[in-house]
Amino acid sequence: MKQVTLLDGSVGQELVLRSGKKPRAIWSTEVLLEKPEQVAEIHAEYFHAGASIATTNTYPVLRDRLESEGLEGQLETLWDRALKAAREARDNNGWGRVAGSIGPLVASYRPDECPPAKEAEVEYEEIVEALGQAADLLLIETMSSVDQADGAMRAANKASLPVWLAVTVDDFDGRVMRSGEPLSALIPLLERHRPSALLINCSRPEAVTTGLDIISGFGLPFGAYANGFTEISHGFVTSTPTVDKLKRRLDLDVKKYGEFAMDWIAKGASIVGGCCEIGPPYIKELAKRIRAAGHEIV
């Protein structure tokens, strides 16, 4: 038996799917202003499904992203509402933890557009301070290059909280990050910043499996949460991407995803969950399989 942390799944994507509206780049952020109760409901669903973590709906709530939409004045309100929604769901559940989500600056999967690490560190400081006051840990997500991860880690380590670092790999070659750098290039950064865990996220599960074989040898607790897209397409990789440019996989049902996740646990992963397109039914299936294997969800 081993202890396994079960992350939740997609939050922003679930909000888009349930809205029935054409997605915009900041749709999940707007929901926090217009209908924050929907965010709390999704967190509650994940806890009910068996998750032990509520990930705050703050992935894109960064000053540089909101300035282009004229919403930078709402930053503190958005952080507060996101934290409140996650904490209330956790408290109502009776147990669990809140992970403060920190996404990439500028745009996902575009490390070439991200400012250098020293500049990024300054830009990340305010979200780290905001989330650090109420989250149980910080989750840096979807880092596509070593320098991008370095900028986020520089800021996150100023908080007195555990920091989990999640990197995204090439959808068809899990040995390399989306920048083309090998996963082994992360080793000096990991030695310098010592995150509490290293994860692979927002990539095809097949690529995640390949990547885990590599990071399992890095000497840190590790884990994974994959997405359910066919791939991150070229049409999506723009400065203002929207999820309607991505195609959902039709061959990745809850059972198939569950098989991938249990394989990750067999490889030594102690943290598993889901990313985009991986909703509450998937997490429910994971919880069932984890317990059936004799493991404890923590």
N, C-alpha and C positions, 0 to 999 in steps of 0.2 A: 504494500500500500504506500502511496505517496500523497503529499498534499499538492493540490492543483488550484491555482487561482483561475477562476472562470470570468473572463472579461464579458462585457455586454457585446452587442453588435452595433450595426450602424444606427446612429441617431439622426444626423442630418438627412441621410437618404430616406429614412423612414418618414420623416416630416414631409419630404418632397412627394413620396409615394401616396401619402394619405391626403395631401392637399388637393390633388386632382388638377393643380394648376401647372402651367408651363414653368419649368424651373428657371430661376435666375441665379446668378453667381452667389448672391448673399441670401437666398431664400431661408435657409435654416436660421440665419441671424435675425431676419425680419420677424420670424415666428416668436422669438423671445420678446419682441416689443408688442406684437399684436395678440398672441395667444400663448403666453408662457406656460399655461396649464397643459398644453399638448406635449411640451417637453417633459414635464413631470410625469405625465401618463406613460410615456415611452420608457422612462427610467423605471417606473413601477412595473411595467410589463417584463422588462428584462430581469429584475429581481425575482418576480413571480416565476419566471422561466428557470431560474436557478443560478443566475449570475451573482458573483460576489463583489463586482465592481460596477459603479455608475460613472461613466466617462462624461464629463461636462460638455455641454454643447458650445464650446469655445474655440474649436479648431480654427475657424476663420476670423475670430473676433480679435483682430490685430489692427493697430492704427493704420498701417499702410494700406490694408485691404479696404478699410471703411472710408478712408479719405476720398477714394474715387467715387463713392456713393453718397458723400456728404453726411455720413453718419458717425464721424469720429467723435462728435460731442456726446454720443450715447455709449461710449466704451464702458464707463463704470457701471451704468445701468445694466448693460448686457452681461458683464461679468457677474454682477450681483445676482441677477435673475437666473443665470445659468447655474451658479453655485447653489442658490436656494432650491432650485428644482431638483438637483441631484441629492442634496443633503436631506431634503424632506422625504424623498423616495427611500433613501437609505434608512432614515430614522423610522419611517412607517414600516419598513421591512423588518426592523429589529436587529439587523446586522449588515455588514458589508462595508465597503470603503468607497470614497469618492476620488477619482483620478482627474486631476486638472489637465485638460487637453490643450496642447500647444502645437499648432500646425506650422507649416512653412510660411515664410514671408513671401509676399508678391503673388505666388501661385504654386499649386502642387505640381510636382514632377518637373519643375523648371529651375534646377539649381544654378543654371547659367544666368538667371535673372535675379537671383538672391544676392543681397549685398555681402561683401566679405565678412568673415567671422567677427572681427572686431567691431564693425559697424552694426552687424546683426545683433551682437550682444547688447548694445545700447537699446536697440529697438525692442528687444524681448524683455528688457528689465521690468517694464510696467505690468505686463501680463503675469510675469513670474511673481511680482509683489502682490498683485490682486488675488491670484489663485492660491498663492502660498499661505494666505491668511485663513483659508477655510477648507482647502482640500486635504486629503490624507497623503497624497503623493502627486507628483507631476509626471505626466505622460507626454513626452515629446514624440510627435507622430510624423510619419511619412517623410523622413529626411532622405534626400536623394543623392547626397554627396558627403564626403568627409568634412569639407569646409562648412557646409550648411549645418551639419550636426554639431560641429565645433561651436558655431555661433550660438546655437540654442543651449548647448550644455554650459557654456561660459556663464550665461545668465541664470540658468536653472540652478546651478550649484550654489548660488547666493542665497537660496531659500533653505531653511532648515527642514527639508522634507526629502524622502527618498525620491530619486529621479529614475524613471524608466525611459530608455531611448529606443525608439522603433524606427528602423530604416526600411525603405522600399527597394525591391530588387527588380531587375529586368524581367518582364513577364515570361520570356522564353529562355532566359539564362540566369538562374538564381544564384550564380556564383558572383555576379556583379551588381552593383547598385545602378540606378537609372542614369547616373553620370558616366557609367562605363568603368568606374573604379572597382577593383576587386574587393570583396568583403574583408579580405585580410588587411587592406589599407586602413581599416578602422582600428587596428590594434594599438598604435601609438596614442590615438585619441582616447581609447578606453583606459589605457594605463594612466593617462593624465587626468581624466575626469572621473573615473570609477563610478559609472552609473550603477544603480542597484540591480538593474536587469537590462538585458539587450533583447530586442524583439525584431521580427520581420513582419511588416504589415503592408496592406493595400497592394498586393500582388496576387497573381494566380496561385492557387494552392500548390500546384505542381512545382512552381518556381520556389515557393516558400520551403517546400520539403528539401530541395537541393541546397538552399541557403542554410537551413538548420544544420545540415551535415558539417558545414564549415564553422558556424558560430558556436556550435556545441563544444568546440575545442578552445574557446577563448577564455575559459575560466570564470565565467559569470553565469548567474541564473539567466535562463533564456526562455523564449517563447515565441508565439506567432498568432497573428490574426489576419487571415487572407480576405480578399474581396471576391465578389461573384461575377465579375465582368469577363468578357472574352479577352479583352486586353485594354490597356490604356492607349487609345487610338491617337493617331497624329492630329486628327481633327479636334480632339479634346485638349491637347497640349498647346493652349494659347494663354494669353494673359488674363482672359476673362472666360474661363471654361464653364460649361453647364453640363449636368449629368445626362441630358438627353442626347449628347453626342456619343455616349457609351452604350454598348450592347450587353444585356444581361445574358449570362450563360444559361442554357436550357438543360444542360446535362449535369448541373451541380445541385441536386436536391439535398434535403437535410441529411439523408442517410449517407450519401457520397461525401458530403462535407464532414460528417461525423467520422468517417473512416480516415480522412486526411488528418483530422485533429488527434485522433487516437494514435495514429502513427507518429505524430509529433511528440506526444507524451511518451511513447515507447522509446523515442530517441533521446529522452531526457528533459523535454520541455516541461516547465512547471507553471507556465502561464499560457492559456489559449483562449480564443474568443473569435469574434468576427469583425470584419470591416464593412465597406460598402456592399449593399445588396444582401448582407447576412443579417436577417431579422430575428425576432423573438423565437419563432419555431425552430430555427437552427440552434439557438442557445439552449432551448429546452431539450433538444436531441442530444447535444453535447453533455448537458448535466446528467441525463439518463445514462449515457454510455460511461461517463467518468465514474459515477457511483456503481454501476454494474460491474466495472472492472476492479472495484474494491478500493478506489481512491477517495480521498476526502477533499471536498471543495472548501477552500479557505479564502 
